[in-house]
């Protein structure tokens, strides 16, 4: 099993690189995140995940062990292949993926090309307990969720003709008292307090 490759970047695109290791060129699939850290004709070390299928032996390279770990978690989900995992890693940072999973934000995960509603839900269910360490803090998640709920509520109220600045302070007060409030409940509470 190949754990890492150290060599010169012989070819470089946003989705793959050829790493020349003492005259042997290895074709390695990469994410845009990793691609941005590589320079043509420069020395590099990539952490490698080797996938052996009946019809192919594939190598995927990562700039950090964390990115490789997230890749392996993603491909462990039924219906998420190596290409989909690379697309997710190219679309979001590790922290964004972890936040999306931990907050159950299926819509965020679906923003990655080729990830549908069912796959996004499966990623959330399967990885909820496994992505904790990729997220900087538990506080970030609740802040992220609360901001999303607040924004959706304020948008809904604006549609009803209530100015954002009028309802924002009330929204903050209600969220502080009840951090797990739903959008619908928050809208109702704001309307009662205006």
N, C-alpha and C positions, 0 to 999 in steps of 0.2 A: 504494500500500500504506500503510495506517495504521500508524504506529510507536507513537504514544502519544496519549492523550486527556487534556486538562487542562480540568476543568470542575467543576460542582457536582453532588454526589450527589443526584439527584432522587428516586430510588426505591432501596431497598436490601433484599435478602433474602439468605439464606445462599448462594444459587446464582446470583443475577444482580443487576446494578445498572443503573440508567439514569443515564448521565452527561450532564448538560445542558451542551453547549458552545455558548455564544452563541445560545441559543434552540433548538438542535437536540438532541434527546434520543437518545443512542446506547444501545441495549440491549446489555449486555456480560455474557457468562457469566463467573463468577468462582468461585474455590475458597473454602472456609470460611476458609482462612488469610488470603486477601485481604479477604474480607468483614469479618473482625474488625478490620481496620485502617481501615475506612471509617466515616464518620459522616454521617448524613442531613443534607442542606442545607449540607454543608461542602465546601470546595475540595479537589480531589484530582488526582493525576496517575497514570494507569495505563499500564503498558506493554501494548501491544495485539498480539495475534496474530490476523490476519484469515484466515479459511478460506472459500474460495469453492467452492461445490458447484453442481451443475446447478440444484438446487432452492432454494438459500439462500446468502446472504452472511452469515457468522457472525463475531462479534467476541468474543474472549476477553481478559479483562483481568487484569493481575498487578501486585501491589504492588512487586515487585522484578524485576530482570532475571534473577536466578538462577531464580526460580520460572517465568518465561517460558521460559528455556532448558530446564529440566527438563520442562516441558509439551511442548515441541517434540521432545525426545528420546523421551518416552513415546509421542507420536502417530506417531513414525517407526517404531515397532514394529508389525508386521503384526498386525491384530486388536485394536489399542488405538485407540479413537476418542477424540474430544475429551471426551466425557462421562466415559468411563472414566478418562482422564488427570486430569480435574478431581476425580473421586472419590478417586483415589490421592493427589492433592495436598491434598485435604480430610481424608484419613484419617491421613496421615503427614507428618512434617517432611521437608524435602529431605535432611537427614542420615540420617534413618531409611530413606528410599527407597534412598539410595546404599549404606548399610550392608547392607540386605537384598539388594541386587543383588550387591554385591562379595563377600558371604559366601555367596551362593547360597541364601539363606533363602526358598525358595518359599512355605513356610507363612505367613511374615509378610506377603508381598505378597498372598497369597490372602485375607487378612483384610479387604481392601478389597472393598466390595460389588460383585458382578458380575465379579470377576476369578477365573477358574478356574485349575486346575492347569496346563493347557497354555499359557494366556496368561502366567501367572506365570513359567513356564520360559522362554518366548520373550523376556520382558522381561529376565530374567537373562542369557540368551545374547547378545542383541542389544546390551545396554547396559553389559556388564561393563567394557569398555575406555573407556566414555564418561562414567561418573559419578564418576570418581576425585576431581575437584575439589570435588564437593559434600560429600565426606566429610572430616571434620576431620583425620583422620590414619589411616594404615595400621594403627597400633597399636590404634585403636578397633575395627577390624574383627576382628583376631585376639582381642582381649579379649572382644568381643561373642560371637564363635563359641565361644571357650573357655568362657565363662560358660554358654552354652546347653548345651554338651556336658556340662559339670560338673553343671548342674542336672538334666538328663535322667538322668545316671548315678546321682546321689544319690537321685533319685525312684525309680529302678528298684531300687536297693539297699534303700530303705525298704520297698518292697513285699515284698522278701525278708526283712524283719525286722531289717535292720541300721540302727542309729540314725545319723542324719545327722552328728552331731558326731563320731562315731567314724570315719566314712569321709571327711569333708571335708578333713582335713589330708593324708591319703594322696593324695586326688584332686589337691590343689594341687601336691604334690611331683611326681606323675607327669606332670601337664600341663606343669610347668616343664621337665621333661626331654624331653617329647615333645609340643610344642604342636599338632601335626596329628593327634593321636590320635582315634580314633572312639569313639562312645559305648560300643559293644560291647566294644572293646578296653580302655577305661578301667574298665568294670565288672569285667572279668576280672582286670585288674591289681590293682584294689582288693581283690577277693576273695582273691587270692594273698597280699596284704600284711597282711590283718587277723589 
